[in-house]
Amino acid sequence: MGKGGAYLTVAAEEVEKLRRRNGELEREMEEMKKEMIQLWRRTVVAEEAEERLCSQLAELEVESLDQAREYESRVHFLVDQISSLPPLSKSLLPIYSLIDIYL
């Protein structure tokens, strides 16, 4: 049984190598799982941040539209005032414009 014992020793060594390699692969797999979970959590945080930013952007768009409407309304009001000035006063128009700006 000289040769048979050598085969068993080689087979036992191979089995041990495979067990060690299996252990290494299991540890690598656990590490990958941890990394995947961390990436998933970061993705969730990024998606939530994106939603908040979109919401804030929408609010800013509404605010800017309101400001533009107010500005347009003010311009129309000033144009109406200027057009109602007597002809002589229109020569002083730059002065009236400056006064309106600072009021």
C-alpha positions in Angstrom: 0.0 0.0 0.0 2.9 2.3 -0.6 1.5 4.0 -3.7 -2.1 4.1 -2.3 -0.9 6.0 0.8 0.8 8.6 -1.4 -2.4 9.1 -3.4 -4.3 9.6 -0.2 -1.8 12.1 1.1 -2.0 14.1 -2.2 -5.8 13.9 -2.1 -5.8 15.1 1.5 -3.5 17.9 0.6 -5.7 18.9 -2.3 -8.8 18.8 -0.1 -7.1 21.0 2.5 -6.0 23.5 -0.3 -9.6 23.5 -1.6 -11.0 24.1 1.9 -8.5 27.0 2.5 -9.4 28.5 -0.9 -13.1 28.0 -0.2 -12.6 29.9 3.1 -10.8 32.7 1.3 -13.6 32.9 -1.3 -16.3 33.0 1.4 -14.4 35.8 3.1 -14.1 37.7 -0.2 -17.8 37.1 -0.8 -18.8 38.5 2.6 -16.6 41.6 2.0 -18.3 42.1 -1.4 -21.7 41.8 0.3 -20.7 44.5 2.8 -19.4 46.7 0.0 -22.6 46.1 -2.0 -24.7 47.1 1.0 -22.7 50.2 1.5 -23.1 51.1 -2.2 -26.8 50.5 -2.0 -27.1 52.8 1.1 -25.1 55.5 -0.6 -27.4 55.1 -3.7 -30.5 55.5 -1.5 -29.0 58.7 0.1 -28.1 60.1 -3.3 -31.6 59.4 -4.6 -33.1 61.2 -1.6 -30.8 64.1 -2.1 -31.7 64.3 -5.7 -35.4 64.4 -4.8 -34.8 67.2 -2.3 -32.8 69.1 -4.9 -35.6 68.7 -7.5 -38.1 69.9 -5.0 -36.0 72.9 -4.1 -35.5 73.7 -7.7 -39.2 73.6 -8.4 -39.8 76.0 -5.5 -37.1 78.3 -6.9 -38.7 78.2 -10.3 -42.1 79.1 -8.9 -40.5 82.0 -6.9 -38.6 83.3 -9.9 -41.8 83.2 -12.0 -43.6 85.1 -9.3 -40.8 87.7 -9.2 -40.9 88.0 -13.0 -44.6 88.6 -13.0 -44.3 91.2 -10.2 -41.5 92.9 -12.2 -43.6 92.8 -15.4 -46.6 94.3 -13.5 -44.4 97.0 -12.1 -43.1 97.8 -15.6 -46.6 98.0 -17.0 -47.6 100.3 -14.1 -44.7 102.6 -14.8 -45.4 102.7 -18.5 -49.0 103.6 -17.7 -47.9 106.4 -15.4 -45.4 107.7 -18.0 -48.0 107.7 -20.7 -50.4 109.6 -18.6 -47.9 112.5 -18.0 -48.7 115.8 -19.6 -46.5 116.5 -22.7 -44.3 119.1 -20.9 -43.5 116.7 -18.1 -42.3 114.0 -20.5 -39.2 116.1 -21.1 -38.4 115.5 -17.5 -38.9 111.8 -17.9 -35.4 110.7 -16.9 -35.8 112.5 -13.6 -39.2 110.7 -13.0 -37.6 107.4 -13.8 -34.8 107.9 -11.3 -37.3 108.9 -8.6 -39.4 105.9 -9.3 -36.5 103.6 -9.1 -35.4 104.8 -5.7 -38.9 104.9 -4.2 
